[in-house]
Amino acid sequence: MTTTLDRTAPRDLAAELPARLSLTPKTTLAGQLDGAWWPRSRDLEAELPPLAAALDETWGRVTRVTVNPSRWPVVPRTVAVDGRTLHVGWFTEQDPDKLILLSYTVGRWDLLVIPPETEPAAAARLMAAAAIPGSVLAAGVLM
């Protein structure tokens, strides 16, 4: 008996679905986080394109992302997003529950990363808490 594994299915599915994202409203109150992101898997190559596409519309073009490699099994150096390249970096000093997004024109955003296996009710609470304007709670505290 032969078993065939289709490793492209999760990537194709992630690319078709919108990013699960909660953003802090635009106010003058700066907080520790700019919102939360709930990826469907731990595959950055599949998950980053829908995230970047969602943010391009609201925040502007994302050019670089940094993560802590302890939460991601593979950290690619680059990811293709709509015909362009998104650069991905990693830092072990970075909070493992946070994703940092950078743009040449707009600046920096810090998002809480909710683990893909989180129950929907808990994820909803975390997404709401991370999007409170002026919150002083860091990603590690919320998790």
C-alpha positions in Angstrom: 0.0 0.0 0.0 1.3 3.4 -0.9 0.4 6.7 0.8 0.7 10.0 -0.9 0.9 13.2 1.2 -0.2 16.4 -0.5 1.9 19.0 1.2 0.5 21.8 -0.9 -3.1 21.6 0.4 -2.6 23.6 3.6 -0.7 26.3 1.8 -3.4 26.6 -0.9 -6.1 26.7 1.7 -4.3 29.4 3.7 -3.8 31.5 0.6 -7.6 31.4 -0.2 -8.8 32.3 3.3 -8.5 35.9 4.7 -6.2 36.6 7.6 -7.8 36.3 11.0 -6.8 39.7 12.3 -7.9 42.3 14.9 -6.3 45.7 14.8 -6.2 48.6 17.3 -8.4 51.5 16.1 -6.4 54.5 14.9 -6.2 56.8 18.0 -3.5 58.9 19.7 -3.2 56.3 22.4 -0.2 54.2 21.8 -0.1 50.7 23.4 2.2 47.8 23.6 0.4 46.0 20.7 -1.2 47.1 17.5 -3.6 44.2 17.4 -3.6 40.4 17.1 -3.2 37.8 14.4 -4.5 34.2 14.6 -2.8 32.1 11.9 -4.3 28.8 10.8 -1.0 27.0 10.9 2.7 27.4 11.8 3.7 27.7 8.2 5.0 31.2 7.7 5.3 30.8 3.9 1.5 30.0 3.7 0.3 32.4 6.4 2.2 35.6 5.7 0.8 36.4 2.2 -2.9 36.7 3.4 -1.7 38.8 6.4 0.4 41.1 4.3 -2.5 41.5 1.8 -4.9 42.4 4.6 -2.5 44.9 6.0 -1.6 46.5 2.7 -5.2 47.7 2.4 -5.3 49.3 5.9 -1.7 50.1 6.9 0.3 50.2 3.7 2.8 47.8 2.1 4.6 45.5 4.6 8.2 45.0 3.6 9.7 43.0 6.5 8.6 40.7 9.2 10.4 39.4 12.3 9.5 36.5 14.5 11.0 34.4 17.3 12.0 31.0 15.8 10.8 29.1 18.9 7.2 29.2 17.6 7.8 28.6 13.9 9.3 25.3 12.7 10.7 26.9 9.5 11.5 30.6 9.1 12.0 31.4 5.4 14.3 34.3 4.5 11.8 35.6 2.0 8.1 35.0 1.1 6.5 35.9 -2.2 3.5 38.2 -1.7 1.5 39.4 -4.8 4.6 39.5 -7.1 6.9 41.1 -4.6 9.2 39.8 -1.8 8.5 40.0 1.9 11.7 39.7 3.9 11.5 37.6 7.1 14.0 37.8 9.9 14.2 36.1 13.3 15.5 37.1 16.7 15.6 34.8 19.8 15.4 38.0 21.9 12.0 38.9 20.5 8.9 38.0 22.5 7.9 34.6 21.0 4.2 35.6 21.1 4.8 38.7 19.0 5.2 39.4 15.3 6.8 42.6 14.2 5.9 44.1 10.8 7.8 46.9 9.2 7.1 49.2 6.3 9.4 51.7 4.7 6.7 54.3 4.4 4.5 53.8 7.4 6.5 52.4 10.3 6.3 49.4 12.6 3.5 47.4 14.1 3.6 44.7 16.8 1.0 42.0 16.7 0.1 39.4 19.3 0.4 35.9 17.6 -2.4 33.6 18.8 -1.4 30.0 18.4 -3.3 28.2 15.6 -4.5 25.5 17.9 -6.2 28.0 20.3 -9.9 27.4 20.9 -12.1 30.0 19.0 -13.6 31.5 22.2 -10.2 32.0 23.8 -8.8 33.4 20.5 -11.6 35.9 20.3 -10.9 37.1 23.9 -7.2 37.5 23.1 -7.9 39.3 19.8 -10.1 41.8 21.6 -7.7 42.3 24.4 -4.8 43.0 22.0 -6.7 45.6 20.1 -7.5 47.8 23.1 -6.1 51.3 22.4 -3.4 52.3 24.9 -3.1 48.9 26.5 0.1 48.4 28.5 -0.2 44.6 28.3 2.6 43.0 26.4 2.2 39.9 24.2 3.7 37.5 26.8 1.4 38.9 29.5 -1.7 38.4 27.4 -0.8 34.8 26.6 
